[in-house]
Amino acid sequence: MEMWKGSIMNYRKLGNLIVSSVGLGCMGMSQSYGAPADKKEMCELIAAAVDMGITLFDTAEVYGTPDDPHDNEKLVGAALAPYRDKVILATKFGIHFDMSLLKENKSPVVPDARPEVIRASVDSSLQRLGTDYIDLYYQHRVDPKIPVEEVAGVMGDLIKEGKIRHWGISEATEEDIRRAHTVCPLTAVQNRYSMMARAYEALFPVLEKLNIGFVAFSPFANGVLTGAYDKNTAFEVGDMRANMPQFSAAAMEENGQLLALLRGLAEEKGATCGQIALAWMLCKKSYIVPIPGTCKRERLVENAGAADILLNAEEITGIDECLERIPMSAVFGVMRR
């Protein structure tokens, strides 16, 4: 694929924010997909993304390495420092990990949205990011012990203090969204969304009514929808995909029709499978912004190029009808339909 020449991105509204149609999820630069990437190379990659016109960069206080649990915020903050006034910097608060819970077959993700914890988190994130303000501050997971109205109240205070400019919620339900928005208007909801994970489409009516944007994380179902993997793929040590249900040999067989659909559309549009997976959601709703992650420059160019692929309403409907009827495997993070 040819390298870009200047900005190639187009833009859309995410609530009251204007962002690039495709953002960049930065988690994988530090964790979850094998050994952490080289920092110098990742700074160069982020700089390249800015040069291409990408403006939305996503991180979190808990994205890190065993040696530094906050590594990703430091990396992203340093890489974006020369471009701070040109980008939308998004980070998250509200969870920590307790790996001992795995012994009890429980999730190691522990929500904690106490106001004093939020205030400590935002100050620490500002310091690590090397900035005076956060453009978009997400509650990483809803805390069942703390009413979302209380969290929204803290967000309103942080906006007044100038520490954050907008806020959002990740993996939220309609009830969470409505209750939080009443206290302090939400700019974005960030949920898992892809051709293999469509449950949150039920939120679209309320998002439209309240003018809230939808940020789609894991838009490739952790890579399956790029078509780059098959039943013989072996992942390196530390790559969480080795244990994800959609990458088992049986699952890859089960997803054959889905991948065939993507390959057919890609050939028709002169695109890649991954670009079709992104274009499908970009063309479905004008307020959806996917944040695919990558550590490779050629993938960055490819993902950005999805913003130029047009699928009309009839094509989107046809794809959705196919997605309803073809078999799909279980996918990480999603209850099997």
N, C-alpha and C positions, 0 to 999 in steps of 0.2 A: 504494500500500500504506500502511496506517495506521502511524503511529509507535507505538513501544512505550510501555507504562506500567509502569515498573519492570522487574524481572527477569523474563525470559520463558524462560530457559534451563533445561534439565535437565542432569544430571551422570552421569558414569560413571567406572569405574576404568581407569586407564592404568598397568598394573603395580600398584604400591603408591601411586600418586598418584590423587587425586580431581580430575577436571578437567571443564570444561564439555563437553557432547557435541559441540559445534562450537567449534573454536578460530579464531584469526585469524593467518594468515600475513602478515607485514609486509614481505617483500622488495620487492613491487611499489610500495611507497610511495617507494622510493629508486632503483630501477633496473628495467630490462628491459621496461617497458611504456610507453615514451615518456619525456617529461621528468619529473624527480622531482616529486612532489606538494608542495603548499604545506605547510610544517612545522606551522604553526598549525592548519591544517585537519586534518592527520593526528593531531595531539595531541587535537583535539576528537573525532575519529573514534574513537580508542583509548579516550578517556574514555567515549564513548557505548557502546562495546563492554562496558566494565566495568559500566556502569549496566544493561546488558541481561543481565548475568550471565555473560558470556564471561570465562573465567579463564585460558585457555591462549594465550599470545602467543609467536610464533615469529620469531626473527631469526637472524643469523649474523655472524661477524666480517668476512666478505667481501662482505656486502650493502652496496653503497655507490654513490657517484657518481664520475665522473672526477676531480672536485675533492677528494672525501673518500671513499676506499675503505671507510671504516668508518662511513659516515653513518647507516646504519639502526640500529645498536646505540645510538648516541647519541640518535637520535630516540625509539626505543622506551623506552630507559631514562628519558629525561626525561618522556615522556608517562605512564609508569607509576609514577613516583616517589610521587605522592600515594596510590597504591593498592598499594604494594609488598607488604604483608602479606596482600592479598586475591587475588593472582594467582600463576600459575605462569609463570615467565619462562624460556624455552628459547632457547639460542643454540648455536652450533656452532664447532668448531675443525677443523684438519687439512687445509685446502687453501689454495693460493694460485693466482693466474692468471699464466700466461706467454703473452701474446698472440702472441709470435713463433712459437709452435708451430703457429699456424694456417697459416703459410706452408708448413709441411711436411705439411699436411692432418692434423694431430694435434689432439687436444683440448687447449685451453688450461688445463684444470683439472689442477693438479699436487698430488697428495696428499703430505702431509708430517706424519707422526705421531711424529717423534722426541720422546722425553720432554722434552728441553729446550725444544723448540718448543711443546709442549702447555703447559708451565708458563708460558712467556712469553705465550702466547695467553690463558690463563685470567686472568692478572693484568691484561692489557690490556682484556679484555672486562669484567671487574669494574669497572675504572675508567671505561670508556665508558658502561656501564650504570648507573653510580652506585649500586652495591649491594654488599653484603658477601658475597653468595652467589648462585649460579645454581641455580635449581630443577632444571633438566634440561639436561644438557650433552651434546651429540651429537658423535660423530666424523662429520664431514661426508661423507667418503668413506674407504673402507678403503684403507690404504697397503700395497701389496704388498711393500714393503721392510721393514716393521715388523710383527712378529707381533701379532695382535689381543690375545694374552695379555699382551704387554708394555704395550699401551695400557690394557687393563683394570686392570693393576697400578697404573698412574699414576692412573686414575680412583678406585681404592680409596683411594689416598693422599690425593687431593683431597677425597674425602668425609670422611675422618678429620680433615683440616685444616679442615673446615667451609667450603671454598670452593665446593663443589658439593654438592647433596643427592641427585641421581639422575643416571644417565647413560644414553645410548642410542647407536645407530649408525644412519646413514642409508645407504640403498642397499646393504644387507648381504645376504649369502647365508645359507642355513641353517648351513653350516659356520662362517662368521664368528660367527654368533649363539651357537651351541653352545660354541665355544671361548672366546669372550669371557665368556659368562655363567658358566662354570666358575670363573673367576678373581674376577670382581666382578659380581654379578647385574645384568642389564640391566633397566631400567624400560620402555623403549620402543624400537621400531624404526621409523624414518621412511623410507618408500619411496614412489615414485611409484605412485599407484593411482587408477584410475577405471574407468568402464564400457569405456573404450578401452584400458586398460592393466591387465590382470588377472593377469599372470604371477606376481605375488607372493602370490596366494592359496595357492600351494603351501607357503608358510610358516605358514599358519594352525595346522596341527597342532602344530608345535613351539612356537609362541607360546603356545598354550593349555596345553601341557604345562609350560612354564617360567614361566607367569604374566607374560608380557611383552605390553605394549600395542602397538597398531599405529597410527601416525600417518600419515595419507594426505595427501601433498602433491600438488598439481596434480589435485584431485578432479574438476575440470571439463575436463580435458585442455586446459588453458590457455584455457578459455572456450568451446570448441566446444559442450560439453554444456549450456550455458545457453540455447542456441537463439537467442542475440542476434546471431549473425553469419551471413552468407550469402556466396555466391560473389562478390558485388560489394563486400564490405567492404574499405575501404582503411584501413590502419593508419598512424599518424603516424610521423614520423622517430624512430628510437630504440626503436620497439616491436618486440621480437624476434619477435612473431607473424607479421610480414610475411614471414619466411623459414621458418616452420614448415610441415611438409608437410601437416598437417591443415587448413590454411586456404587452400590453393590452390583455384582454381575447380573443378578436377577432383575434388579430395578432398571438397569440400562437396557435390558431386553424389553422390559415392560414399557419403557419410554420410547420405543422404536418409532411408533406412529407420530408421536409428538415431534421427534427430531426430524422425521421425514417431512412433516408439515413445514417446519422451519426451513429446511433445506430447499423445498420447493418454492416457498415465498422468497427466499434469499436469491435464488437463481432468477426468478421472475423480475425482481427489483434491482438486480445487480448489486446485491448487498451481502452481508454475512449473516449467519444465524443470530449472532448476538445483536446485530443492528436491528433485525426484525423484532426481536424480543423487546428492545427498547422503543422502537418506533410504534409498536402496537399500543403501548401505554401512553406514549407522548401524543399520539393521534386520537386516543380514546377520550381524553379530557385535557383541557388547556391548562389545568392547575396541577397536573401531575409532573413531578420532577424526579427522575431516577438518579440515584447516586452510586453507580457501579464503582467498585474498587479495582485498582490494578497497580502493579509495580513495573509494568512494561510500557514503554513509550508507544510501541505500535498498537497496543490495545487501547491506550488513551486516545490516539487518533481515530481508531475504529469506533470507539464508543461515542466520541463527539460527533462523528459523521452520521450517527443515527438521527440526529436532529434535522437532517436534510431529507430524510426518507418520508414520503407522504403515502399514507394509507387512508382511503376515503371511508365514509361511514359504512358503506356496503361491505367493503373489505374487512373492516373491524368486526362487523356483525357476523360475517362468514367465519372469521377466525374464532370468535367466541363460541359459535355453534359447534365448531370442530372440537374446541377445548372441552365442551360439555360432554361430548360423546366418546372421545378417544380415551383409552386407558392411560393412567399415569401412576407412577409409584408413589409411595409415601415420600415426603420431603422434610428435611430438617426444619424444626421450628413450627410445623403445621400439623394439626390433627388430621388424620386421614379422613377424606370425605366418604 
